[in-house]
Amino acid sequence: MKRTACALIGILLIATLWSGCIESTGEATSESEDITIGALLPLTGNLASIGEASQTALEVSAEDINSYFSGLGSGKNVEIIVKDTKSDPETALEQLKELDEMGITMVIGPQSSNEAEAVMEYATENGIILLSTASTAPSLAIPEDNLFRLVPDDTNQGMVLAKLMTDEGIGTVIPMYRNDLWGNGLADEVEKSFEALNGTVLEGVTYETENSNLSAEVEALNEKVVAATSEQGEESVAVLLCSYGEVTEIFALARNYPALSEVNWYGTDGVALNRGLISDDNAAGFATATNLKAPIYGYVKANDLYQVIGPKIEERLGRIPESYALTAYDALWIATFVDLDAIPGNDESLKMAMNTITEKNYGISGWTILNENGDREYWNYDIWTVTEGNGSYQWELYGKVFLPYKNNMFIMRGEELTFLK
């Protein structure tokens, strides 16, 4: 390692709003050279809620990084070039090619696993490093590839959902999920974990991502729920929904079926904190009535850095951001120093710098240590639910599930800490 650059921890250099001890893997660039990082974000389409929050976090991150450089007397400046993937894999590839034509080799995103899969081959062939802050499909957990992910893969989310449902007395689950890489993969993970706990997963309902009318699929789901509850009762049957922004339409349709309103629903990270859901009274009312609980990669609010930066992102966004926005904030700091430390035009050097920097970095989302597949090693999950108050709906934290210790998983609900069965 040729150089070590350290950004001091929160309180010591609170104006920089970032910490981590960074070991170099290459020669530093010129002090006057600007740093350009690309970003592939779903600013429109079914993932727009996550894209919007991530863009806001990146803007705050860029301001903080540039303030950090300015405080050092450096002439460096970070610029983030954001491209809208429209929540579409083909568009994501087109936008990555545009970033490549601009000479950008470090890209934050794509956010969805379907988009990440679509751009992987091109990124590898052209020496582009991808740092996704929301892609979770287990099928993309591949060692030594060009995709790094600041989130855990869905083997963990599947286990958390299975444990949570079992703990809450659910014995039978009927899944409804997107027929794509992410939806199929997550549904499979939940099924494996739930059945290992002696639960039953019935044949579910899939839907095509380009389908704008899901009436037939919701009706089919209702038929399955009616059949299951007639045999086993309502309390032990639940619906698992693996969806993105289309959750709003699904819930608005589902409210018209009494059977669907009488069972508990569980969502996933594509549902949690979605702004569209709580903005639609019909959908939000259904979520409240069915005790919707949706996990998403979590963060530690006691983190000193989060205490300063999190509220700033939330205030600018105007709502609670998905935690993937917090990983986006950290991603820009990481990408900036990877770009500084790596040998220009050498993707192996970029990979080495990525592994070194994430190993030492503690950001607003916590430790960013990656595993052998380039995915986040340590995790906890926040469980969110929808509540009504003062004539409006809002997301409320239901609990936090922590990384298993000696094969035991526990959940914090308010001040109460209990083991999940």
C-alpha positions, -999 to 999 in steps of 0.1 A, spaced: 0 0 0 15 33 -11 -5 58 9 -28 61 38 -55 88 40 -77 90 71 -109 110 75 -113 115 112 -144 102 130 -176 121 134 -171 143 165 -135 150 158 -142 163 124 -180 167 125 -179 192 97 -168 165 73 -197 142 84 -179 110 75 -153 87 89 -131 58 80 -95 49 78 -87 44 42 -57 25 29 -45 33 -6 -39 9 -34 -23 33 -59 -9 67 -66 -30 97 -57 -44 118 -85 -35 155 -90 -47 179 -63 -65 200 -89 -82 171 -107 -120 169 -103 -136 135 -95 -166 124 -115 -187 96 -103 -217 82 -122 -250 70 -107 -277 49 -122 -309 56 -102 -346 47 -109 -360 83 -107 -391 72 -124 -410 39 -126 -419 14 -99 -386 21 -79 -390 59 -80 -394 62 -43 -360 46 -37 -344 65 -65 -357 98 -53 -344 92 -18 -310 80 -31 -306 111 -53 -312 134 -23 -287 115 -2 -261 117 -30 -266 154 -33 -260 158 5 -230 135 3 -214 154 -25 -218 187 -6 -202 171 25 -173 156 5 -166 189 -12 -167 207 22 -143 181 34 -119 188 6 -123 225 10 -115 222 47 -82 205 38 -73 233 14 -77 209 -15 -88 220 -50 -105 187 -56 -143 186 -63 -167 157 -66 -193 158 -93 -221 132 -95 -236 124 -129 -271 109 -123 -288 89 -150 -325 78 -148 -329 41 -154 -367 44 -153 -367 12 -132 -360 -6 -165 -331 -30 -172 -327 -21 -208 -327 16 -200 -301 10 -173 -278 -5 -199 -283 24 -223 -275 49 -195 -244 29 -184 -231 32 -220 -236 69 -218 -215 71 -186 -189 50 -202 -186 73 -232 -180 101 -207 -150 81 -194 -166 72 -160 -154 40 -146 -169 42 -111 -207 40 -110 -231 39 -80 -260 16 -88 -280 2 -104 -305 0 -75 -325 -31 -86 -311 -65 -92 -328 -68 -125 -310 -37 -137 -277 -49 -122 -279 -82 -141 -286 -63 -173 -255 -42 -171 -230 -67 -156 -216 -80 -188 -210 -46 -203 -195 -33 -170 -170 -62 -169 -160 -59 -205 -154 -22 -202 -137 -21 -168 -165 -3 -150 -170 -9 -112 -206 -9 -100 -214 -1 -64 -251 -9 -58 -268 3 -27 -301 -16 -31 -295 -47 -52 -302 -78 -31 -308 -109 -54 -288 -139 -41 -281 -149 -77 -258 -119 -81 -237 -128 -51 -207 -137 -72 -170 -136 -61 -145 -115 -80 -170 -98 -103 -174 -60 -110 -205 -56 -88 -201 -46 -52 -232 -42 -30 -235 -22 2 -265 -43 13 -269 -79 23 -283 -104 -2 -318 -118 2 -308 -151 18 -309 -129 50 -342 -112 43 -358 -145 35 -346 -159 68 -358 -127 87 -393 -129 71 -396 -166 78 -386 -162 115 -409 -132 119 -440 -149 104 -434 -180 125 -430 -160 156 -463 -143 149 -482 -176 146 -483 -179 108 -483 -215 96 -493 -210 59 -480 -184 35 -493 -176 0 -468 -155 -19 -475 -129 -46 -444 -117 -64 -428 -101 -94 -418 -126 -121 -383 -114 -124 -348 -121 -110 -355 -103 -77 -391 -114 -71 -385 -151 -79 -353 -151 -59 -367 -136 -28 -398 -157 -29 -376 -188 -31 -355 -177 -1 -386 -171 20 -400 -205 10 -367 -223 19 -364 -207 53 -401 -209 62 -404 -246 53 -372 -253 73 -393 -239 103 -420 -264 95 -442 -238 78 -462 -244 46 -458 -222 14 -486 -227 -10 -484 -221 -48 -485 -184 -52 -494 -158 -78 -468 -143 -101 -472 -112 -122 -453 -97 -151 -435 -65 -143 -447 -47 -174 -484 -55 -166 -502 -23 -157 -534 -40 -147 -531 -66 -119 -568 -72 -114 -567 -108 -126 -537 -116 -104 -554 -101 -73 -585 -121 -80 -564 -153 -83 -548 -145 -50 -582 -140 -34 -593 -175 -45 -562 -191 -30 -567 -172 3 -603 -182 5 -594 -218 0 -566 -217 26 -585 -199 53 -615 -222 49 -593 -251 59 -569 -235 84 -585 -203 97 -576 -167 91 -551 -163 119 -526 -188 106 -527 -177 70 -507 -148 56 -498 -132 22 -462 -124 13 -459 -96 -12 -426 -92 -31 -432 -60 -51 -420 -25 -58 -442 6 -63 -470 -16 -77 -479 -24 -41 -501 7 -42 -523 -7 -70 -523 -42 -55 -535 -30 -22 -561 -7 -38 -575 -37 -56 -572 -61 -27 -593 -40 -4 -623 -50 -25 -620 -87 -14 -630 -94 22 -609 -125 25 -578 -106 16 -585 -80 43 -589 -107 70 -554 -121 68 -521 -106 77 -498 -93 49 -460 -92 49 -441 -70 25 -404 -68 16 -377 -42 11 -394 -31 -21 -424 -21 -1 -410 -7 31 -411 31 34 -426 34 -1 -439 70 -4 -466 61 -29 -482 36 -6 -489 60 22 -500 87 -2 -529 66 -14 -556 64 13 -572 33 -1 -539 14 -3 -526 28 31 -559 19 47 -556 -17 35 -520 -19 48 -532 -7 82 -561 -31 83 -539 -61 74 -511 -53 98 -486 -50 70 -450 -55 81 -421 -50 57 -384 -54 64 -356 -35 49 -319 -33 56 -316 -13 87 -292 12 104 -282 22 139 -298 55 149 -274 58 178 -246 61 152 -231 96 157 -228 102 120 -264 92 114 -275 116 141 -261 145 121 -266 134 85 -298 114 86 -321 143 97 -306 165 70 -314 140 43 -349 135 57 -356 172 59 -345 178 23 -365 148 11 -396 157 31 -401 121 45 -383 92 61 -359 79 34 -355 43 26 -323 30 43 -309 25 8 -306 62 6 -282 60 36 -261 34 18 -261 57 -12 -246 85 10 -218 62 21 -213 49 -14 -203 83 -28 -176 87 -1 -163 52 -8 -164 57 -46 -146 90 -43 -117 75 -24 -116 44 -46 -113 68 -76 -85 87 -58 -65 57 -47 -68 33 -76 -45 32 -107 -65 50 -135 -79 27 -161 -71 -5 -141 -103 -23 -129 -83 -47 -108 -68 -18 -90 -103 -4 -85 -114 -37 -71 -85 -38 -47 -91 -3 -35 -128 -11 -31 -121 -40 -8 -96 -21 12 -117 10 17 -149 -8 26 -131 -30 51 -121 1 71 -150 24 66 -178 32 91 -204 54 76 -239 65 84 -252 30 75 -226 14 98 -196 -8 90 -193 -13 53 -173 -46 55 -180 -68 25 -180 -106 23 -163 -128 -3 -190 -121 -28 -186 -83 -25 -218 -79 -5 -224 -64 29 -213 -88 56 -231 -75 87 -267 -65 89 -299 -58 108 -333 -53 94 -359 -27 103 -395 -39 102 -419 -11 91 -456 -9 94 -483 16 83 -502 35 109 -529 62 108 -529 94 129 -542 129 126 -561 120 94 -531 108 75 -510 76 71 -473 72 79 -446 46 82 -438 36 117 -409 14 129 -424 -18 143 -391 -35 153 -355 -43 145 -342 -78 138 -305 -83 145 -279 -105 129 -281 -140 144 -257 -149 172 -250 -186 177 -279 -194 155 -303 -173 176 -321 -143 161 -338 -116 182 -361 -87 176 -364 -54 194 -399 -41 196 -398 -8 213 -378 -14 245 -386 -52 245 -359 -76 232 -371 -111 225 -358 -141 206 -375 -150 173 -386 -187 173 
